[in-house]
Amino acid sequence: MTNKATPYGQKKQLSTESLSVSQLLHEGEAMFVEHGIYFGHGTDSAWDEAVSILSYVLNFPPNADRSLMTNIPTAEQVVRIRSLFGRRVEERIPAPYITGQAWFCGLPFVVDHRVIIPRSPIAALITSYFEPWLPCNPKRILDLCTGGGCIGISCAYGFEEAEVILSDISVDAIAVANINIGNHQLEKRVVAIQSDLFEGLKGRDFDLIVSNPPYVDQADLSSMPEEFHHEPELALASGFDGLDFTRRLLQEAYEYLSEDGVLIVEVGNSGAALELAFPAVPFMWFEFAEGDSGVFMLTQAQLAEHREIFA
């Protein structure tokens, strides 16, 4: 038989007794390497992917002590772990959708197929409090295209006096964001609003607008690994060059920023197309220790100065 499930099915018939956490992790790692799954939704290796699934089943804390490697799961737990390993291989579902949880800025977030899985390098800016680019602690923050709310909620932890709005065009995404607001007990300072760009935010201004919008261009979307196709296309695709949404954002953002406000946006691989489209605009591109790129900043004054170019 050539069915890929056959080797996995045979493994399930092995004894589930006296298998250690370490043995199960090595089993998962080998399976993931053999089947060539794609990483990039919170992990970057087969080992870390196996750890995330096993930790979910065994309810291990993040950064669990290595002494747990010798633990012996129950037979039922072994069957469950192997089942999820198999699902990860056979269905190409990213691990956070299997576990229903993702981590961002060291915080847990509920995720499912209604939202993309958080993985933005903007996390590094949040944990450094956007220093030195913010002139002062922001009083009002907008997380535009919020998805499950990870960026805005993480900002709320960093700026404890700030009011934070999470905004997204997707009603489904807003539902997930509200779950995360409740889980983090931030209802008094964080609110989720369904809005297409700024349509539902008229009359407001912000000291910081931060956005991880859809920015995948047509060519990249058609060639993405299968794992990405489990995520909502609405949160990924943005036209031929990946800039359909970003162009609209640049046209209008200055009206919703305070005088000293700043706009920070992730555009990923579409950064080159953005520079080509607006060569006169002084985008400030962040550099990240991990090697990530594609995140820019513009001030309110810069956006206002170049508004005719964006129109």
HELIX and SHEET records of a PDB file:
HELIX    1   1 ALA A    5  LYS A   12  1                                   8    
HELIX    2   2 VAL A   21  HIS A   35  1                                  15    
HELIX    3   3 ALA A   46  LEU A   58  1                                  13    
HELIX    4   4 ARG A   66  THR A   70  5                                   5    
HELIX    5   5 ALA A   75  GLU A   91  1                                  17    
HELIX    6   6 ALA A   95  THR A   99  1                                   5    
HELIX    7   7 ILE A  122  THR A  127  1                                   6    
HELIX    8   8 CYS A  150  GLY A  158  1                                   9    
HELIX    9   9 VAL A  171  ASN A  183  1                                  13    
HELIX   10  10 GLU A  199  LEU A  201  5                                   3    
HELIX   11  11 GLN A  218  SER A  223  1                                   6    
HELIX   12  12 GLU A  226  HIS A  230  5                                   5    
HELIX   13  13 GLU A  233  ALA A  235  5                                   3    
HELIX   14  14 ASP A  244  GLU A  252  1                                   9    
HELIX   15  15 ALA A  253  TYR A  256  5                                   4    
HELIX   16  16 GLY A  268  SER A  270  5                                   3    
HELIX   17  17 GLY A  271  ALA A  277  1                                   7    
HELIX   18  18 GLN A  300  GLU A  305  1                                   6    
HELIX   19  19 ARG A  307  PHE A  310  1                                   4    
SHEET    1   A 2 GLN A 101  PHE A 104  0                                        
SHEET    2   A 2 LEU A 107  VAL A 110 -1                                        
SHEET    1   B 7 VAL A 190  GLN A 194  0                                        
SHEET    2   B 7 GLU A 163  ASP A 168  1                                        
SHEET    3   B 7 ARG A 140  LEU A 144  1                                        
SHEET    4   B 7 PHE A 206  SER A 211  1                                        
SHEET    5   B 7 LEU A 257  GLU A 266  1                                        
SHEET    6   B 7 VAL A 295  THR A 299 -1                                        
SHEET    7   B 7 MET A 284  TRP A 285 -1                                        
END                                                                             
